[in-house]
Amino acid sequence: MSRAPQSNEASASASASIPARLPTVLAADDRDELDFLGDGQDTDGGDASLPSSPLQSLRPPGDGRFTRRNGSHSPLRRPNSANAKDVDWQTEGPGRRVGYEDLTAIDWIFEYTKERQRQRVLASNAVGLVGHAQRFLDASQVWVVLILTGLLVGTVAAAIDITTDWLADLKTGFCSSGPEGGQFYLNKSFCCYGYDQGSKCVGWKPWSDALGVHSTIGKWVIEYLFFITFSVTLAYCAALLVQEYALHAMHSGIPEIKTVLGGFVIRRFLGTWTLVIKSIGLVLAVGSGMWLGKEGPLVHVACCCAGLFIKLFSNIRDNEARKREVLSAAAAAGISVAFGSPIGGVLFSLEQLSYYFPDKTMWQSFVCAMTAAVVLHALDPFRSGNLVLYQTKYSTDWHGFEIVPYALLGVLGGIYGGLFIKANMAVARWKKSRPWIRGPMTQVVAVALLTAIVNYPNLFMKVQSSELVSNLVADCSKVLDDQIGVCKTGAASAGTVVLLVLAALLGSCLATVTFGLQIPAGIILPSMAIGALTGRAAGIMMEMWVAGYPALFASCAPDAPCITPGTYAIIGAAAALAGVTRMTVSIVVIMFELTGALTYVLPIMVAVMISKWVGDAFSRHGIYESWIQLNEYPFLDNSDETTIPDVPASHVMTHIHDIMVLTATGHTMASLNSMLEMHPYRGFPVVSDAAEATLLGYISRAELSYNIRTASRPPRSLPPETEAFFRHQPLADPISTLDLRPWMDQTPLTLPSRTSLHLVVSYFQKLGLRYVLLSDRGALQGLLTKKDVWYVLNGADETPRSTAVASGVAVGTDDAVAVADPLSVAEEHRGLLRGGDAPGVAMADDDGASIL
């Protein structure tokens, strides 16, 4: 691995009078809000690639913001305490930057370099009590954000739990006011609070009683109609809010969170409005009774909460890498309040979400998850002392012969997960290919109507998923009021098994078509419910077998319960969740924290392990990775074991003949602006000249377009014919010319073109790179972007750029794809190869390479 070589002229630039180079640590002061936390619109209505606001601290050339010694830059050194900015930024810094564009990847190396330089400047000023106080305040900012995030996440989760339960119960009745009643805003549990289990709650009024219907058939019809009406209405309102106010609030959000934590920028995805709509829409969607859960969306909600507090501190707000460390911790808080499992939340963030998870992030995740769990426990939304409705305890141990049915549940969980992913992906692709069903509102209403019709007749499907799981995992020896009939014994058990299996099959079908609708919807709780239904059925059958053939089970005490069906439900839920998500360790810990039974960790581990093996036999991706692949997000899993073709990088790179390359000189502001208007590329390699193509650096579209716009406006107001260059020009007037070197990455990561593709992919995965330039002996040969590598890893024979001209797809040289009209693309390439009117717009070398 090498860095781009610098020519003698480029090296001589150190002694030239060039425009002031902004220290990398100060680049944060000038960064606009063009990131995934932004809520506002672009202020100037200009090119989408430009920052939404001008740099406020931009200084004219020669303002002294870089250090020179005897006419040249000083060697790399530690800044002294007298002058914190006394640093050789030419040597240390990779260049100046503006905010990232929407749907582009961040530069991890740049962000961490900027943070290290900021820390050096801060350390140099740490003199005396005031200096140490400044360092303490700086270090405490991230902890303030984490604690505030945990407090808000716990509060929002409690509000969602309470409101969801009320809306869910509203489908069947309401809490009547009166001497023996409560208040209308109370759900059934709170309305009947204080009544003994098994006694009638007179304060709760079914809709049939409120309308004065007394016949059995009439009551059933009225309550059925109310159930359907409320379900469809709630689902429609959720879809309407998402459609009209925040499209980013749809779906689970976990695939997008994984992509963002991997270094991708999605503007407004974590904005304030997204938080509001996601929370309200989640309450409505879950309350409708559709087969979806709130666990996954709570991760998105938690990250949105963190986004609110990140904006308060510029040191975190202006560094994309530090943002993602905080978001990893916030994601752990989301799972913590979803399952009441702080440790499981930390492991979930580590195993499923985080792209980069250093030791300090684990500690930060633990603090944030713990804070959220403490707040949720203090608010006690279920008035039971439990963080979630389906927490339970078991007093009995398992027997050795039960490991066989536990393993079979693992097999069933893996089969369910594999089939569910394939079916869900097939439904998603089918909807995209059918224009007549693309209306998101129509889809939501249709699925909500079907779900309500199917759910009501089956008692196991009629209740909310969280309440269903709570009843399925319960120990019957501690249940006084068996409301849904899971504790029946004798001959009635056979009918219960049939209903449980039927509910599992119907629930699987409904969850398949529900996950992916344009509403906030998670898949974790539905998968757990389906697995718990199957597990409870298996547990009841084992209980019947032991009772019918006691001689086969000598380890069972004759006068004591031998089988606890609730434990089979827990293990079935874990197996189904592992089959869908392909997680392992975090699921085991979450289930342990839910049950508190250390003795059942081993059976859960066995079931989860087998489920993952069986699921991997269907496909190597879990449900979240499958949606990332379906949406073509440029996410490279650094733990992915995908087989990489054993070829050199030159076989899949975009050759220099097919990319837009800038020469060091020969440009004007007008020619560069024309080039930006003609071509949608996200970045441009810079070479010495067309003949030798010696690589000098790389400049992105955002920096180039920003500089042209800024230079043409006051105070500089340079005319369009102003000379622009990327290499030292000793005779150039710094006042009347545009020097773009400070904004160019003069040390881009380069590799020889014969480097193994396997090694190149490793660099992309481990370093989070956006692009790699490939050169031989300093001469540019081509480039590979993150998107190119993604296509190769996902089975594409060629990268998109290799067929850009033939297919009419214009692809940027960064990590995003821009689709253009085939005719216009062909015209652009003809103009590029034949040359243009403006100086430096287009010229071709002898090999036909397009170089500017």
C-alpha positions in Angstrom: 0.0 0.0 0.0 1.3 3.4 -0.9 0.3 7.0 -0.9 0.0 9.1 -4.1 3.5 10.3 -5.2 4.2 14.0 -5.1 6.0 15.6 -8.0 8.9 18.1 -7.5 6.6 20.9 -8.3 4.0 19.7 -5.9 6.7 19.4 -3.2 7.9 22.9 -3.9 4.4 24.2 -3.0 5.5 24.2 0.6 7.6 27.3 0.0 5.0 29.1 -2.1 2.5 31.7 -1.1 -0.7 29.7 -1.3 -4.2 30.4 0.1 -4.5 29.8 3.8 -4.9 26.1 4.6 -7.5 25.5 7.2 -6.2 23.2 9.9 -8.0 19.9 9.8 -9.1 20.3 13.4 -10.7 23.6 12.4 -12.6 22.2 9.5 -15.3 21.3 11.9 -16.0 24.9 12.4 -16.8 25.3 8.8 -18.8 22.2 8.3 -22.4 22.8 7.2 -25.3 20.7 8.4 -25.3 18.5 5.3 -25.4 15.2 7.2 -27.8 12.5 8.3 -28.8 14.6 11.4 -30.0 17.5 9.3 -33.7 18.5 9.3 -33.7 21.6 7.2 -33.8 22.1 3.5 -31.0 23.5 1.4 -31.0 27.2 1.9 -30.0 28.4 -1.5 -31.8 26.0 -3.7 -28.7 25.3 -5.7 -26.9 22.2 -6.7 -27.6 19.4 -4.3 -23.9 18.6 -4.1 -23.2 21.9 -2.4 -23.3 22.6 1.3 -26.5 24.1 2.5 -24.8 27.1 4.1 -21.6 29.0 3.3 -18.5 28.6 5.4 -18.6 31.2 8.1 -14.9 31.3 9.0 -13.4 31.3 5.5 -10.5 33.7 5.3 -8.9 35.4 2.3 -5.5 34.1 1.1 -2.6 34.8 3.3 -4.4 35.1 6.6 -1.7 33.2 8.4 -3.6 30.1 9.4 -0.7 27.9 8.6 2.8 27.9 10.0 5.9 28.5 7.9 9.5 28.5 8.9 12.2 30.1 6.8 9.9 30.0 3.8 8.8 26.4 4.1 6.5 24.4 6.3 8.0 23.3 9.5 8.4 19.6 10.2 5.7 17.7 12.1 5.8 18.7 15.7 3.7 19.0 18.8 2.0 22.4 19.1 3.2 24.5 22.0 0.9 25.8 24.6 1.4 29.4 23.6 -0.1 28.9 20.2 -2.4 26.0 19.8 -2.6 26.4 16.1 1.2 26.2 15.6 1.0 23.0 13.7 2.2 22.0 10.3 -1.2 21.2 8.8 0.3 20.8 5.3 2.1 17.7 6.7 -0.5 16.5 9.2 -3.8 17.3 7.5 -5.4 15.4 4.5 -7.0 18.7 3.3 -10.1 20.8 3.9 -13.5 19.4 3.5 -17.1 20.6 3.4 -20.1 18.6 4.6 -20.8 15.2 3.1 -23.5 15.0 0.4 -26.6 12.9 0.9 -26.2 9.2 0.2 -22.5 9.2 0.2 -19.9 7.5 2.4 -17.8 9.3 5.1 -14.0 9.3 5.1 -13.2 7.4 8.3 -9.4 8.1 8.0 -10.1 11.8 7.7 -12.5 12.0 10.6 -10.2 10.2 13.0 -7.2 12.2 11.8 -9.2 15.4 12.5 -10.1 14.2 16.0 -6.5 13.3 16.9 -5.4 16.7 15.8 -8.2 18.4 17.8 -7.1 16.4 20.9 -3.5 17.5 20.3 -4.5 21.1 20.2 -6.6 20.7 23.3 -3.8 19.0 25.2 -1.4 21.8 24.2 -3.7 24.3 25.9 -4.1 22.2 29.1 -2.0 24.5 31.2 -3.1 25.2 34.8 -6.4 24.7 36.4 -8.4 26.3 33.5 -6.7 24.1 31.0 -7.5 20.9 32.9 -11.0 22.0 33.4 -11.4 22.5 29.6 -10.1 19.0 29.0 -12.5 17.6 31.6 -15.5 19.4 30.0 -14.5 18.2 26.6 -14.2 14.6 27.8 -17.5 14.8 29.6 -19.5 15.9 26.6 -20.0 12.4 25.2 -21.2 11.2 28.6 -23.7 14.0 28.9 -25.0 13.0 25.5 -25.2 9.3 26.5 -27.0 10.0 29.8 -29.5 12.4 28.3 -30.1 9.9 25.5 -30.8 7.1 28.0 -33.1 9.3 30.0 -35.1 10.3 26.9 -35.2 6.8 25.4 -36.5 5.3 28.6 -39.2 8.0 28.8 -40.2 7.6 25.2 -40.3 3.8 25.5 -42.6 4.0 28.6 -44.9 6.4 26.8 -45.0 4.1 23.7 -45.8 1.0 25.9 -48.6 2.7 27.8 -50.2 4.3 24.7 -49.9 1.1 22.6 -51.6 -1.0 25.2 -54.5 1.5 25.5 -55.0 1.6 21.7 -54.8 -2.2 21.5 -57.4 -2.7 24.2 -59.6 0.0 22.6 -60.3 -2.5 19.8 -62.3 -4.6 22.2 -63.8 -2.1 24.7 -63.1 0.9 26.9 -62.7 1.8 30.6 -66.0 3.3 31.7 -66.2 6.2 34.2 -68.3 5.8 37.2 -68.4 4.6 40.8 -67.0 1.2 39.9 -65.0 2.2 36.8 -62.0 4.2 36.0 -61.1 6.7 33.3 -61.5 6.4 29.6 -57.7 6.9 29.0 -56.9 3.7 31.0 -56.2 0.4 29.3 -57.8 -2.8 30.4 -54.9 -3.7 32.8 -54.9 -0.3 34.5 -58.7 -0.1 34.5 -58.9 -3.5 36.3 -55.9 -2.8 38.5 -56.6 -4.2 42.0 -59.0 -6.9 40.9 -58.0 -10.4 41.7 -57.1 -12.7 38.8 -60.2 -14.6 37.8 -62.7 -12.0 39.1 -64.8 -9.9 36.8 -63.8 -6.4 36.1 -66.9 -4.3 36.0 -65.1 -1.1 35.0 -64.2 -2.5 31.5 -67.0 -2.3 29.0 -66.9 -4.2 25.7 -68.4 -2.3 22.8 -71.4 -4.7 22.6 -72.3 -3.8 26.2 -71.9 -0.1 25.5 -74.3 -0.4 22.6 -76.8 -2.5 24.6 -76.5 -5.6 22.5 -77.3 -8.7 24.5 -77.6 -11.7 22.1 -74.6 -13.9 21.7 -74.4 -13.6 17.9 -75.1 -9.9 18.0 -72.3 -9.3 20.5 -69.9 -11.3 18.5 -70.7 -9.4 15.3 -70.5 -6.0 16.9 -67.2 -6.7 18.6 -65.9 -8.2 15.4 -66.8 -5.0 13.4 -65.3 -2.7 16.0 -62.1 -4.8 16.1 -61.8 -4.6 12.3 -62.7 -0.9 12.2 -60.2 0.2 14.8 -57.4 -2.0 13.4 -57.7 -0.6 9.9 -58.1 3.0 11.1 -55.0 2.8 13.3 -52.9 1.3 10.5 -54.2 3.8 8.0 -53.3 6.7 10.3 -49.8 5.3 10.8 -49.3 5.0 7.0 -50.7 8.5 6.4 -48.3 10.1 8.9 -45.3 8.3 7.4 -46.4 9.2 3.8 -47.0 12.8 4.5 -44.4 13.8 7.0 -41.5 11.5 7.3 -40.8 8.7 4.9 -37.7 7.8 6.8 -39.9 6.6 9.7 -41.1 3.6 7.7 -40.0 0.0 8.3 -37.8 -1.3 11.0 -34.9 1.1 10.5 -32.3 -1.4 11.5 -31.0 -2.0 7.9 -30.6 1.8 7.6 -29.0 2.1 11.0 -26.4 -0.6 10.1 -25.7 1.3 6.9 -25.3 4.6 8.7 -23.0 3.1 11.3 -21.0 1.6 8.4 -20.2 5.1 7.2 -23.1 6.0 4.9 -24.8 9.4 5.1 -28.7 9.5 5.0 -29.9 13.0 5.5 -32.9 13.5 7.9 -33.0 9.8 8.7 -32.2 10.7 12.4 -33.9 14.1 12.4 -36.4 15.4 15.0 -39.4 15.1 12.7 -38.4 11.5 12.0 -38.3 10.8 15.8 -41.8 12.3 16.3 -43.5 10.4 13.4 -41.7 7.2 14.1 -42.8 7.2 17.7 -46.5 8.1 16.9 -46.6 5.8 13.9 -45.2 3.0 15.9 -47.9 3.4 18.6 -50.6 3.3 15.9 -49.1 0.4 14.0 -48.5 -1.8 17.0 -51.9 -0.9 18.4 -53.6 -1.9 15.2 -52.8 -5.5 16.0 -50.8 -6.2 12.8 -48.1 -8.8 13.0 -45.2 -6.4 13.7 -43.2 -5.4 16.7 -41.7 -2.3 18.2 -38.3 -3.7 19.2 -36.5 -2.9 15.9 -38.1 0.6 15.5 -37.1 1.4 19.1 -33.5 1.2 17.9 -34.2 3.8 15.3 -36.1 5.9 17.9 -33.1 5.7 20.3 -30.7 6.8 17.6 -33.0 9.7 16.8 -32.9 10.7 20.5 -29.1 10.6 20.4 -29.2 12.8 17.3 -31.1 15.5 19.2 -28.3 15.8 21.9 -25.4 15.4 19.4 -26.4 18.7 17.9 -25.7 20.4 21.2 -22.0 19.7 21.1 -19.9 20.8 18.2 -17.0 18.5 18.9 -19.3 15.5 18.4 -21.6 17.0 15.8 -18.8 18.0 13.5 -17.1 14.6 13.5 -18.9 11.8 11.6 -16.8 9.0 13.2 -17.6 10.2 16.8 -21.3 10.5 15.9 -21.3 6.9 15.0 -19.7 5.8 18.2 -22.6 7.6 20.1 -25.2 6.1 17.8 -23.8 2.6 18.5 -24.4 3.3 22.2 -27.9 4.7 21.6 -28.8 1.5 19.6 -27.9 -0.5 22.7 -30.3 1.6 24.7 -33.1 0.9 22.2 -32.8 -2.8 22.6 -32.4 -2.4 26.4 -35.8 -0.8 26.7 -37.4 -3.1 24.1 -36.4 -6.3 26.0 -35.5 -5.0 29.5 -32.1 -6.3 28.7 -29.2 -3.8 29.1 -26.4 -6.3 28.6 -28.3 -7.9 25.7 -28.6 -4.5 24.2 -24.9 -3.9 24.3 -24.2 -7.3 22.7 -27.0 -6.7 20.1 -25.2 -3.4 19.1 -21.9 -5.2 18.9 -23.1 -8.3 17.1 -25.8 -6.9 14.7 -25.4 -3.2 14.2 -22.0 -1.7 14.8 -19.4 -1.5 12.0 -16.7 -0.2 14.3 -16.9 -1.1 18.0 -13.8 -0.2 20.1 -13.6 -0.9 23.8 -14.7 2.6 24.7 -17.8 2.2 22.7 -18.8 -0.9 24.7 -18.4 1.0 27.9 -20.4 3.9 26.5 -23.1 1.5 25.2 -23.4 0.0 28.7 -23.9 3.3 30.4 -26.5 4.4 27.9 -28.4 1.1 28.0 -28.3 1.0 31.8 -29.6 4.6 32.1 -32.5 3.8 29.7 -33.4 0.6 31.6 -33.3 2.4 35.0 -35.7 5.1 33.7 -38.0 2.5 32.3 -38.0 0.6 35.5 -38.7 3.7 37.5 -41.7 4.6 35.3 -42.9 1.0 35.4 -45.3 1.2 32.5 -46.9 -2.2 33.2 -47.3 -1.6 37.0 -45.7 -5.0 37.5 -42.1 -4.1 38.2 -41.0 -5.7 34.9 -39.4 -3.8 32.1 -41.3 -5.8 29.5 -44.6 -7.6 29.7 -43.3 -11.1 29.0 -40.6 -11.3 31.7 -41.0 -14.5 33.6 -39.3 -16.8 36.2 -39.1 -20.6 36.3 -38.7 -22.7 39.4 -38.0 -26.1 37.8 -35.0 -27.4 36.1 -34.8 -29.2 32.7 -34.1 -32.9 32.2 -31.5 -34.5 30.0 -34.0 -36.1 27.6 -35.4 -32.7 26.8 -32.3 -31.7 24.9 -33.8 -33.6 21.9 -37.0 -31.6 21.6 -35.0 -28.4 22.3 -32.7 -29.3 19.3 -35.7 -30.0 17.2 -37.1 -26.5 18.0 -33.7 -25.2 16.8 -34.2 -27.0 13.5 -37.7 -25.6 13.2 -36.5 -22.1 14.0 -33.9 -22.3 11.3 -36.3 -23.6 8.8 -38.8 -20.8 9.7 -36.1 -18.1 9.4 -34.8 -19.3 6.1 -38.3 -19.6 4.5 -39.4 -16.3 6.0 -36.5 -14.4 4.5 -37.0 -15.9 1.1 -40.8 -15.3 1.2 -40.4 -11.8 2.5 -37.9 -10.9 -0.2 -40.1 -12.5 -2.9 -43.1 -10.4 -1.7 -41.0 -7.2 -1.7 -39.7 -7.8 -5.2 -43.2 -8.8 -6.4 -44.6 -5.5 -5.1 -42.0 -3.5 -6.9 -42.7 -5.3 -10.2 -46.5 -4.7 -10.0 -47.4 -1.1 -10.6 -51.1 -1.6 -9.7 -50.2 -2.4 -6.1 -47.5 0.1 -5.5 -49.8 2.4 -3.6 -48.4 2.2 0.0 -51.6 3.3 1.6 -53.6 0.7 -0.3 -51.1 -2.0 0.8 -51.3 -1.1 4.4 -55.1 -0.9 4.5 -55.4 -4.3 2.7 -53.0 -6.1 5.0 -54.5 -4.5 8.1 -58.0 -5.6 7.0 -56.8 -9.1 6.2 -55.0 -9.3 9.6 -58.0 -8.1 11.6 -60.3 -10.6 9.8 -57.9 -13.5 10.5 -56.9 -12.5 14.0 -60.2 -12.1 15.7 -61.6 -15.7 15.5 -58.4 -17.2 16.9 -57.9 -16.3 20.5 -54.1 -16.7 20.3 -54.0 -14.2 17.4 -56.6 -11.8 18.8 -54.4 -10.5 21.6 -51.3 -8.3 21.2 -48.1 -10.0 20.3 -46.4 -9.0 23.6 -49.4 -10.2 25.6 -49.4 -13.5 23.6 -45.7 -14.1 24.3 -46.3 -13.3 28.0 -49.0 -16.0 28.2 -47.1 -18.5 26.2 -43.9 -18.4 28.3 -45.8 -18.3 31.6 -45.5 -21.1 34.1 -49.0 -22.6 34.6 -48.3 -23.4 38.2 -48.2 -19.6 38.9 -51.2 -18.6 36.6 -54.5 -18.0 38.3 -56.4 -16.7 35.3 -55.7 -18.6 32.0 -57.3 -16.0 29.7 -56.3 -17.6 26.4 -56.4 -21.3 27.4 -52.7 -22.3 27.2 -52.9 -24.1 30.5 -55.6 -26.6 29.6 -54.9 -30.2 30.6 -56.3 -33.6 29.6 -58.2 -34.0 26.3 -58.5 -30.3 25.8 -54.7 -30.1 25.3 -55.0 -31.6 21.9 -57.3 -28.8 20.7 -54.9 -26.2 22.2 -52.0 -27.7 20.2 -54.0 -27.5 17.0 -54.9 -23.8 17.6 -51.3 -23.0 18.5 -49.9 -24.6 15.3 -52.6 -22.9 13.2 -51.8 -19.5 14.8 -48.1 -20.0 14.1 -48.8 -20.8 10.4 -51.1 -17.9 9.9 -48.9 -15.5 11.9 -45.9 -16.5 9.6 -47.9 -15.7 6.5 -49.2 -12.4 7.9 -45.7 -11.3 9.2 -44.3 -12.1 5.7 -46.5 -9.6 4.0 -46.5 -7.0 6.8 -42.7 -6.6 7.2 -41.8 -4.1 4.5 -45.0 -2.0 4.5 -44.7 1.8 4.7 -45.3 1.9 8.4 -43.0 1.5 11.4 -42.7 -2.2 11.8 -40.2 -4.6 13.4 -39.8 -8.3 12.9 -38.3 -9.3 16.3 -41.5 -9.7 18.3 -43.5 -11.4 15.6 -40.7 -13.9 15.2 -40.6 -14.5 18.9 -44.4 -15.0 19.0 -44.3 -17.5 16.1 -41.5 -19.4 17.8 -43.2 -19.3 21.1 -46.4 -20.7 19.6 -44.5 -23.5 18.1 -42.5 -24.1 21.3 -45.6 -24.1 23.5 -47.3 -26.6 21.2 -44.2 -28.8 21.5 -44.1 -28.4 25.2 -47.7 -29.4 25.6 -47.1 -32.5 23.4 -44.1 -33.4 25.5 -46.2 -33.0 28.7 -48.9 -35.2 27.3 -46.3 -37.8 26.3 -44.7 -37.9 29.7 -48.1 -38.1 31.4 -49.2 -41.0 29.1 -45.9 -43.0 29.3 -44.3 -42.3 32.7 -42.2 -45.4 32.5 -40.2 -44.0 29.7 -39.1 -41.0 31.8 -37.6 -42.4 34.9 -35.9 -39.1 35.7 -39.3 -37.4 36.4 -40.6 -37.4 39.9 -43.9 -39.3 40.2 -45.8 -36.6 42.1 -44.3 -33.4 40.7 -44.6 -31.6 37.4 -41.9 -32.9 35.0 -42.4 -30.7 31.9 -42.8 -26.9 31.9 -44.3 -26.0 28.5 -43.3 -22.3 29.0 -39.7 -23.1 28.8 -40.3 -24.7 25.3 -41.9 -21.4 24.3 -38.9 -19.4 25.4 -36.5 -21.7 23.5 -38.8 -21.7 20.5 -38.8 -17.9 20.5 -35.1 -17.8 20.7 -34.7 -20.3 17.9 -37.1 -18.4 15.6 -35.4 -15.1 16.3 -32.0 -16.6 15.6 -33.3 -18.1 12.3 -34.5 -14.7 11.1 -31.7 -12.4 12.3 -28.8 -15.0 12.5 -27.7 -13.5 15.8 -26.3 -15.8 18.5 -24.7 -14.5 21.6 -27.0 -11.5 22.1 -30.1 -13.7 21.7 -28.9 -16.0 24.4 -28.2 -13.2 26.8 -31.5 -11.4 26.1 -33.4 -14.6 26.8 -31.5 -15.2 30.0 -32.3 -11.7 31.2 -35.9 -12.2 30.3 -36.2 -15.5 32.3 -33.5 -15.0 35.0 -33.0 -18.8 34.8 -29.3 -19.6 34.5 -30.1 -23.3 34.1 -31.8 -22.7 30.8 -28.9 -21.0 29.1 -27.5 -24.3 27.8 -30.8 -25.4 26.1 -31.2 -21.9 24.6 -27.6 -22.0 23.3 -28.2 -25.4 21.7 -31.4 -24.2 20.0 -29.8 -20.9 18.8 -26.7 -22.7 17.4 -28.7 -25.2 15.5 -31.2 -22.6 14.2 -28.3 -20.5 12.8 -26.8 -23.5 11.1 -30.0 -24.5 9.5 -30.8 -20.9 8.5 -27.4 -20.5 6.9 -28.1 -23.5 4.8 -30.9 -21.5 3.2 -29.0 -18.2 2.8 -26.0 -16.6 4.3 -27.8 -13.3 5.1 -30.2 -12.5 7.9 -33.4 -10.5 7.3 -31.6 -7.1 7.9 -28.7 -7.9 5.5 -31.3 -9.2 3.0 -33.1 -5.8 3.0 -29.7 -4.0 2.8 -29.0 -6.0 -0.3 -32.5 -5.5 -1.7 -32.2 -1.7 -1.3 -28.6 -1.8 -2.6 -27.2 0.1 0.3 -23.4 0.3 0.1 -22.8 -1.7 3.3 -19.7 -3.9 3.5 -19.8 -6.2 6.5 -16.3 -6.5 8.0 -17.2 -9.9 9.4 -18.8 -11.2 6.1 -17.2 -14.5 4.9 -18.3 -14.0 1.3 -16.1 -15.8 -1.2 -14.0 -13.2 -3.1 -12.8 -13.9 -6.6 -9.1 -14.7 -6.8 -8.3 -12.0 -9.3 -6.2 -8.8 -9.3 -8.0 -5.5 -8.7 -7.3 -4.5 -12.3 -9.9 -7.0 -13.5 -12.8 -5.2 -11.7 -11.5 -1.7 -11.4 -12.8 1.2 -13.6 -10.0 1.9 -15.9 -8.6 5.4 -16.5 -10.1 5.4 -20.0 -13.6 5.3 -18.4 -13.3 7.8 -15.6 -13.2 11.6 -15.5 -9.7 12.7 -14.6 -8.5 16.3 -13.9 -5.1 17.6 -15.0 -3.2 19.8 -12.6 -3.4 22.9 -14.7 -5.2 24.3 -17.7 -8.6 25.0 -16.1 -10.8 28.0 -15.5 -13.7 28.3 -13.1 -16.0 28.3 -16.0 -14.6 25.1 -17.5 -14.7 23.3 -14.2 -18.3 24.4 -13.6 -19.3 23.2 -17.1 -17.7 19.9 -16.3 -19.7 19.6 -13.1 -22.9 20.4 -14.9 -22.2 17.8 -17.6 -21.2 14.9 -15.5 -22.7 13.5 -12.3 -19.5 12.0 -10.9 -18.9 12.3 -7.2 -15.2 12.8 -7.3 -12.2 13.2 -9.6 -8.6 11.9 -9.5 -6.0 14.6 -10.2 -3.0 13.8 -12.4 0.0 15.8 -13.6 -0.8 15.8 -17.3 -2.6 13.8 -20.0 0.6 12.0 -21.2 2.1 10.7 -18.0 -1.0 10.7 -15.7 1.1 10.9 -12.6 -1.3 10.8 -9.7 -1.3 14.0 -7.6 -4.5 13.6 -5.5 -8.2 13.3 -5.4 -10.9 16.0 -5.0 -14.6 15.3 -4.4 -17.4 17.0 -6.2 -18.6 18.7 -3.0 -15.3 20.4 -2.4 -14.8 21.4 -6.0 -18.3 22.8 -6.5 -18.2 24.6 -3.2 -15.0 26.4 -4.0 -16.2 27.5 -7.4 -19.4 29.0 -5.9 -17.6 30.6 -3.0 -14.9 32.2 -5.2 -17.5 33.7 -7.5 -19.2 35.5 -4.6 -18.1 38.3 -2.3 -15.7 39.0 -0.9 -13.5 37.5 -3.7 -16.0 37.8 -6.6 -13.7 36.1 -9.1 -14.8 36.2 -12.8 -15.6 32.9 -14.6 -12.3 33.1 -16.7 -10.2 32.9 -13.5 -7.4 30.3 -13.7 -7.8 27.3 -11.4 -5.1 24.8 -10.7 -4.2 21.8 -8.5 -0.4 22.2 -8.5 2.0 24.9 -7.4 2.2 27.8 -9.8 5.1 30.1 -8.8 3.9 33.0 -10.9 0.3 32.8 -10.0 -1.3 35.7 -8.1 -3.0 34.2 -5.1 -5.6 37.0 -5.1 -6.7 36.6 -8.7 -6.4 32.8 -9.2 -8.1 29.9 -7.5 -5.7 27.4 -5.8 -7.6 24.2 -5.2 -4.8 22.3 -3.5 -6.0 23.0 0.1 -9.2 21.2 -0.8 -7.6 18.2 -2.6 -6.7 15.0 -0.8 -3.0 15.0 -1.7 -2.4 11.6 -0.1 -5.2 9.4 -1.2 -4.9 5.7 -0.5 -3.4 4.0 -3.5 -2.5 0.4 -4.3 -0.8 -1.3 -7.3 -3.3 -2.4 -10.0 -2.0 -5.9 -9.6 -3.0 -6.1 -5.9 -5.2 -9.1 -5.1 -8.9 -8.2 -5.0 -9.1 -10.0 -1.7 -6.7 -7.6 -0.1 -8.5 -4.6 -1.6 -11.8 -5.8 -0.2 -10.1 -6.2 3.2 -9.0 -2.5 3.1 -12.6 -1.4 2.3 -14.0 -3.5 5.1 -11.5 -2.8 7.8 -10.7 0.8 7.1 -14.2 1.9 5.9 -12.8 3.4 2.7 -14.9 5.2 0.1 -12.5 4.6 -2.8 -9.1 3.3 -3.7 -7.0 4.6 -6.5 -4.9 2.1 -8.4 -1.6 3.1 -9.8 1.6 1.6 -11.2 4.9 3.5 -10.5 2.9 6.6 -9.8 0.8 6.5 -12.9 -2.9 6.3 -12.4 -4.5 3.1 -13.8 -8.0 3.2 -12.4 -10.1 3.2 -9.3 -12.5 1.1 -7.2 -15.3 2.5 -5.1 -17.2 1.1 -2.2 -20.2 0.5 -4.5 -18.0 -1.4 -7.0 -16.8 -3.7 -4.2 -20.4 -4.2 -3.0 -21.5 -5.3 -6.5 -18.6 -7.7 -6.8 -19.4 -9.3 -3.4 -23.0 -9.7 -4.2 -22.4 -11.7 -7.3 -22.3 -9.1 -10.1 -20.0 -10.1 -13.0 -19.1 -6.5 -13.7 -19.1 -3.3 -11.8 -21.7 -0.7 -12.9 -19.1 1.5 -14.5 -17.8 -1.2 -16.8 -21.0 -1.0 -18.8 -21.9 2.6 -18.2 -21.9 3.9 -21.7 -23.6 0.8 -23.2 -26.4 0.7 -20.6 -26.8 4.5 -20.2 -26.0 4.5 -16.5 -23.6 7.2 -15.4 -21.9 6.3 -12.2 -20.0 8.6 -10.0 -16.5 8.1 -8.9 -17.5 8.0 -5.3 -19.8 5.5 -3.7 -23.2 6.5 -5.2 -24.8 5.8 -8.6 -26.5 8.4 -10.7 -28.9 7.3 -13.4 -29.1 9.3 -16.5 -30.9 9.2 -19.9 -29.0 6.9 -22.3 -29.0 9.5 -25.1 -27.7 12.2 -22.8 -25.0 10.0 -21.5 -23.8 9.1 -25.0 -23.8 12.7 -25.9 -21.7 13.6 -22.9 -19.2 10.9 -23.7 -19.0 12.1 -27.4 -18.3 15.7 -26.2 -15.8 14.5 -23.7 -13.8 12.5 -26.2 -14.0 15.1 -29.0 -13.2 18.1 -26.8 -15.1 21.3 -26.0 -15.1 25.0 -26.4 -13.9 25.9 -22.9 -10.3 25.5 -22.0 -9.6 22.2 -20.2 -13.2 20.9 -20.6 -12.3 17.8 -22.6 -9.3 16.3 -24.2 -8.3 12.8 -25.1 -4.9 11.1 -24.9 -3.6 8.7 -27.5 -5.3 5.8 -25.6 -8.7 7.5 -25.6 -8.6 8.2 -21.9 -10.8 11.1 -21.0 -8.7 13.6 -19.0 -9.4 17.1 -17.9 
